């Protein structure tokens, strides 16, 4: 919780060690009313009212969901901003990657509307794609795929 305070945020970005050649990608989500879990309705409404926009995943506004610090400006932030590959906006809420971890919060309405039933791998593949494009993960040859 200390990192949410201005002093904690400054310490985090001051002490961070980031390499200038490593790409960063993010997943940015925007919720939809018909798939919002009941447990996130109140916090979603508060963030919408506070920001004046419903373009968020219930906890992070789409404009703040970037791979670099938005409010703290320093060398590490500039390095990360230059490495930021961006990310497409997806229809999802902040807890969409979770399943068993939020089982105790799921309601009948959540089950009916499939609030937690998205494809979990879609949260990982953008990161894999960026790493493949920059050569950090190699493509497998057809011979390798066939086990030869």
Secondary structure, DSSP 8 states (H G I E B T S, - for coil): -GGGSHHHHHHHHHH----TTS-B---EEE--GGG--GGGHHHHHHHHHHHT---BSSSSBTTT-SSS-SS--SHHHHHHHHHB----EEE--TTTT-SGGGGGG--HHHHHHTTT-S-TTHHHHHHHHHHHHTTSS----HHHHTT-
